[in-house]
Amino acid sequence: MDARLLEILVCPSCKGPLDYRKAASELVCKGCKLAFPVRDDIPVMLEEAARKLTAEEL
């Protein structure tokens, strides 16, 4: 993921910051407890594509 892109991306739901988890290839919003997939270095910022995080994953 491009570092400059990570600086400007926010959660589409709450507009909060996102954490990039390289191993899982996901952008995580701790506020909404959602993980957005990153496919071929392109973040999929659709709420329908996101998965809910468990308490252990936060």
Order of alpha helices (4+ residues) and beta strands (2+ residues): alpha-beta-beta-beta-beta-beta
